[in-house]
């Protein structure tokens, strides 16, 4: 009909007359008195559902209709859930939709559910086909359903609006969408019809976005338990009977619900099969994905659909990403790995992130990681014949990046960082430490995987560049692992020099880890190899380390002889820093032999040499040795002054561990030589805080016990009991059994329990 304003509109009355003759801008749809809900299209919610209560509740809250400003029709939202293949997106929205339909007056019109099969190139639904299916579900006769996308979309949205206006709001669930182009035509536009969307990609569709993560270990085990009991009855107690095996399966499935359901189904197939049998079968990384399949469900097949969806540049970086031995990659490392500039790498990383094939690592932007099973899948592709050269070249570039950057950072960690040449990567020493902290696992795991990765020379270099940092962080066990790997690299290369240097560093790491016999063996072998190379400077350094290991192992006299030989060599070579280092150790040897005058003489000479070199941290160590010798010589006030000078040096260097050591020793001097217990308490309190910061667990407990006894002596029993109970708890939590009984005895001494 034509109005007074010269426009055309259609009014359709008398039942369902969804005619395809759409002439005007407005369509008025009159529904019949009885409306059949579309509820029957929703798949049945699984009865084995675990670990998703928080996100389920959150989505349900977001779906709750809220009143429109006009007060006419309640407003309902659009909510999108994204995540990697097999993470459980479909099951989540089915669970949410099922609960939403039970809410009175939320969605009385029912639910429309459509699986777009967005990642299946053979069966993917076009928007036209999907709209045709949805209109049929809404009760629109086939003869009235148009063919063109625009007409389909207009009719679909008009029908949804009509349902909402009649108090029959509908919930639309769009599952497995691969793109905004596939999704947007199916999304309601009336503001009253709610919409739930799932995709492996983060889609730009004007919806509230949620990323679905994998299940934690507890939820994964609960899912296994539920599936087995659901299928085999309550007599299936395999999960409860073998909790360690259940945890292993959960870990090997990496919390991926698809993998967990397949694993559970394999166990259901064989009710007598122990969980340990399946855990053993999944241990081998090379066959894990192939074993995680059953009938029409397979983890590899699910990943295939995502991989095939990638453009070539993204697929290349996806394959290369698995070359990193560590847990994650920074953007800088990614750019080096892929031979791209920073911003091109970032663009492709974002593509992979939107596809949920990688995910952010940590709280700060710029680091990325792969799910464990995705990493295996990517590695499988990268090892295929056509991609092996690509992987080898990428790995070589990545090792080069790690090595060159680690060397730059290491140059700022030495005893005289002010002499280091700054780079564009690091403005100062703190920047270098921050980088080492963020890359520690990547660097150490790359070092230990160097032979397997075909980069043994870089592996030796990484171990050398990490040595100072690992010592500074007191990561002695990790240092042992890294230097053992470096030694293996040297053997692989047939490098006598590499073997000798690796053995020397390994001897230092063994000493710090209190493996003194191993340290003596490593140092002895290193000294022999340096002698055969004619490298007297390195031989002297090795003898210095050997002497330290001998002293710490209870042989101070042999240590003196070894250190005297090391000093003779370094004086002949003319190395002032190494002379100072040996003198410092000789001071400790003489202290162990109860020879304070000789100890003081050696420490004083070492401190003077370090002062000349501007090596403040090492000067602080020598000053502490002087203080100890002065204390034993009955000169406590001079010792106190030495400790204060040493503390200033450690604070200047930012060396919290050595600061804690000096504070603990100063407290001991104050309490037992000068009888200044209040001042000792202040020192020990600060020392405990320093050791907490540097993860010095044993030293922290020892200081806390001294602190507790001192507080009791000062008439502060409540404070004393509190600190000693904390020490007991710390020993219990950390497994420090050798100190637990001592801490408990301290509590008994002050009359506390």
Rosetta blueprint (number, residue, H / E / L):
1 X L
2 X E
3 X L
4 X L
5 X L
6 X L
7 X L
8 X E
9 X L
10 X E
11 X E
12 X E
13 X L
14 X L
15 X L
16 X L
17 X L
18 X L
19 X L
20 X L
21 X L
22 X L
23 X L
24 X L
25 X L
26 X L
27 X E
28 X E
29 X E
30 X L
31 X L
32 X L
33 X L
34 X L
35 X L
36 X L
37 X L
38 X L
39 X H
40 X H
41 X H
42 X L
43 X L
44 X L
45 X L
46 X L
47 X L
48 X L
49 X L
50 X L
51 X L
52 X L
53 X H
54 X H
55 X H
56 X H
57 X H
58 X H
59 X H
60 X H
61 X H
62 X H
63 X H
64 X L
65 X L
66 X E
67 X L
68 X L
69 X L
70 X L
71 X L
72 X L
73 X L
74 X L
75 X E
76 X L
77 X L
78 X E
79 X E
80 X E
81 X E
82 X E
83 X L
84 X L
85 X L
86 X L
87 X L
88 X L
89 X H
90 X H
91 X H
92 X H
93 X H
94 X H
95 X H
96 X H
97 X H
98 X H
99 X H
100 X H
101 X H
102 X H
103 X L
104 X L
105 X L
106 X L
107 X L
108 X L
109 X L
110 X E
111 X E
112 X E
113 X E
114 X E
115 X E
116 X L
117 X L
118 X L
119 X L
120 X L
121 X L
122 X L
123 X L
124 X L
125 X L
126 X L
127 X H
128 X H
129 X H
130 X H
131 X H
132 X H
133 X H
134 X H
135 X H
136 X H
137 X H
138 X L
139 X L
140 X L
141 X L
142 X H
143 X H
144 X H
145 X L
146 X L
147 X L
148 X L
149 X H
150 X H
151 X H
152 X H
153 X H
154 X H
155 X H
156 X H
157 X H
158 X H
159 X H
160 X H
161 X H
162 X H
163 X H
164 X H
165 X H
166 X L
167 X L
168 X L
169 X L
170 X E
171 X E
172 X E
173 X E
174 X E
175 X E
176 X E
177 X E
178 X L
179 X L
180 X H
181 X H
182 X H
183 X H
184 X H
185 X H
186 X H
187 X L
188 X L
189 X L
190 X L
191 X L
192 X L
193 X L
194 X E
195 X E
196 X E
197 X E
198 X E
199 X E
200 X L
201 X L
202 X L
203 X L
204 X L
205 X L
206 X L
207 X L
208 X E
209 X E
210 X E
211 X E
212 X L
213 X L
214 X L
215 X L
216 X L
217 X H
218 X H
219 X H
220 X H
221 X H
222 X H
223 X H
224 X H
225 X H
226 X H
227 X H
228 X H
229 X H
230 X H
231 X H
232 X H
233 X L
234 X L
235 X L
236 X L
237 X L
238 X H
239 X H
240 X H
241 X H
242 X L
243 X H
244 X H
245 X H
246 X H
247 X H
248 X H
249 X H
250 X H
251 X H
252 X H
253 X L
254 X L
255 X L
256 X L
257 X H
258 X H
259 X H
260 X H
261 X H
262 X H
263 X H
264 X H
265 X H
266 X H
267 X H
268 X H
269 X H
270 X L
271 X L
272 X L
273 X L
274 X L
275 X H
276 X H
277 X H
278 X H
279 X H
280 X H
281 X H
282 X H
283 X H
284 X L
285 X H
286 X H
287 X H
288 X H
289 X H
290 X H
291 X H
292 X L
293 X E
294 X E
295 X L
296 X L
297 X E
298 X E
299 X H
300 X H
301 X H
302 X H
303 X H
304 X H
305 X H
306 X H
307 X H
308 X H
309 X L
310 X L
311 X L
312 X H
313 X H
314 X H
315 X H
316 X H
317 X H
318 X H
319 X H
320 X H
321 X H
322 X L
323 X L
324 X L
325 X L
326 X L
327 X L
328 X L
329 X E
330 X E
331 X H
332 X H
333 X H
334 X H
335 X H
336 X H
337 X H
338 X H
339 X L
340 X L
341 X L
342 X H
343 X H
344 X H
345 X H
346 X H
347 X H
348 X H
349 X H
350 X H
351 X H
352 X H
353 X H
354 X H
355 X L
356 X L
357 X L
358 X L
359 X E
360 X E
361 X L
362 X L
363 X L
364 X L
365 X L
366 X L
367 X E
368 X E
369 X E
370 X L
371 X L
372 X H
373 X H
374 X H
375 X H
376 X H
377 X H
378 X H
379 X H
380 X H
381 X H
382 X H
383 X L
384 X L
385 X H
386 X H
387 X H
388 X H
389 X H
390 X H
391 X H
392 X H
393 X H
394 X H
395 X H
396 X H
397 X H
398 X H
399 X H
400 X H
401 X H
402 X H
403 X H
404 X H
405 X H
406 X H
407 X H
408 X H
409 X H
410 X H
411 X L
412 X L
413 X L
414 X L
415 X L
416 X L
417 X H
418 X H
419 X H
420 X L
421 X L
422 X L
423 X L
424 X L
425 X L
426 X L
427 X L
428 X L
429 X H
430 X H
431 X H
432 X H
433 X H
434 X H
435 X H
436 X H
437 X H
438 X H
439 X H
440 X H
441 X H
442 X H
443 X H
444 X H
445 X H
446 X H
447 X H
448 X H
449 X L
450 X L
451 X L
452 X L
453 X L
454 X L
455 X L
456 X H
457 X H
458 X H
459 X H
460 X H
461 X H
462 X H
463 X H
464 X H
465 X H
466 X H
467 X H
468 X H
469 X H
470 X H
471 X H
472 X H
473 X L
474 X L
475 X L
476 X H
477 X H
478 X H
479 X H
480 X H
481 X H
482 X H
483 X H
484 X H
485 X H
486 X H
487 X H
488 X H
489 X H
490 X H
491 X H
492 X H
493 X H
494 X L
495 X L
496 X H
497 X H
498 X H
499 X H
500 X H
501 X H
502 X H
503 X H
504 X H
505 X H
506 X H
507 X H
508 X H
509 X H
510 X H
511 X H
512 X H
513 X L
514 X L
515 X L
516 X H
517 X H
518 X H
519 X H
520 X H
521 X H
522 X H
523 X H
524 X H
525 X H
526 X H
527 X H
528 X H
529 X H
530 X H
531 X H
532 X H
533 X H
534 X L
535 X L
536 X H
537 X H
538 X H
539 X H
540 X H
541 X H
542 X H
543 X H
544 X H
545 X H
546 X H
547 X H
548 X H
549 X H
550 X H
551 X H
552 X H
553 X L
554 X L
555 X L
556 X H
557 X H
558 X H
559 X H
560 X H
561 X H
562 X H
563 X H
564 X H
565 X H
566 X H
567 X H
568 X H
569 X H
570 X H
571 X H
572 X H
573 X H
574 X L
575 X L
576 X H
577 X H
578 X H
579 X H
580 X H
581 X H
582 X H
583 X H
584 X H
585 X H
586 X H
587 X H
588 X H
589 X H
590 X H
591 X H
592 X H
593 X L
594 X L
595 X L
596 X H
597 X H
598 X H
599 X H
600 X H
601 X H
602 X H
603 X H
604 X H
605 X H
606 X H
607 X H
608 X H
609 X H
610 X H
611 X H
612 X H
613 X H
614 X L
615 X L
616 X H
617 X H
618 X H
619 X H
620 X H
621 X H
622 X H
623 X H
624 X H
625 X H
626 X H
627 X H
628 X H
629 X H
630 X H
631 X H
632 X H
633 X L
634 X L
635 X L
636 X H
637 X H
638 X H
639 X H
640 X H
641 X H
642 X H
643 X H
644 X H
645 X H
646 X H
647 X H
648 X H
649 X H
650 X H
651 X H
652 X H
653 X H
654 X L
655 X L
656 X H
657 X H
658 X H
659 X H
660 X H
661 X H
662 X H
663 X H
664 X H
665 X H
666 X H
667 X H
668 X H
669 X H
670 X H
671 X H
672 X H
673 X L
674 X L
675 X L
676 X L
677 X H
678 X H
679 X H
680 X H
681 X H
682 X H
683 X H
684 X H
685 X H
686 X H
687 X H
688 X H
689 X H
690 X H
691 X H
692 X H
693 X H
694 X L
695 X L
696 X L
697 X H
698 X H
699 X H
700 X H
701 X H
702 X H
703 X H
704 X H
705 X H
706 X H
707 X H
708 X H
709 X H
710 X H
711 X H
712 X H
713 X H
714 X L
715 X L
716 X L
717 X H
718 X H
719 X H
720 X H
721 X H
722 X H
723 X H
724 X H
725 X H
726 X H
727 X H
728 X H
729 X H
730 X H
731 X H
732 X H
733 X H
734 X H
735 X L
736 X L
737 X H
738 X H
739 X H
740 X H
741 X H
742 X H
743 X H
744 X H
745 X H
746 X H
747 X H
748 X H
749 X H
750 X L
751 X L
752 X L
753 X L
